[in-house]
Amino acid sequence: MKIAKALSDFLVKLGGICLLGMMLLTCADVVSSLFGYPLLGSEELVGMMAFLLLSFALPYTEIEKGHAGVDLLYMRFPKKVKRINDSVVTLVTTLFFCLVGWQCYLYAREMGQAGQVSPTLQFPTFYLIYGVSFACFNLALIMFIEFLVFVRGGDQDE
């Protein structure tokens, strides 16, 4: 879990840099627009950074249990049913994010081979998709470790 946590910490820091960049770029664009010189491609860059920010935050949010959820029914389950539910949900989520990560990887490779770039800045966008793929694989690793904890009879807070 230490490697997965270190990777998620690294990704969330990169996400924070993206958030800072989005803020600074938006402010610079607004100020420069006041003088009649809007920044070319600023909307494109902000969108790319938002794309990375959201995907990079997922693994860290899972480790910190920061996802919102409604536990009205779940709270009434016996402990054994909760463990089975948690195991099944965690395994399905692991498989889902493995599939998403793999498909993102294939898509990024295809985009790179085709030479696709962003419309305004001509930035090769496949690099962003590789980043999302990496984040999804990191999240899948975290979920698999949680699955192993549930199967071994551990509590979700371990």
Secondary structure, DSSP 8 states (H G I E B T S, - for coil): -HHHHHHHHHHHHHHHHHHHHHHHHHHHHHHHHHTT---TTHHHHHHHHHHHHHHHHHHHHHHTT-S----TTGGGS-HHHHHHHHHHHHHHHHHHHHHHHHHHHHHHHHHHHHT---TTT---THHHHHHHHHHHHHHHHHHHHHHHHHHTT--TT-
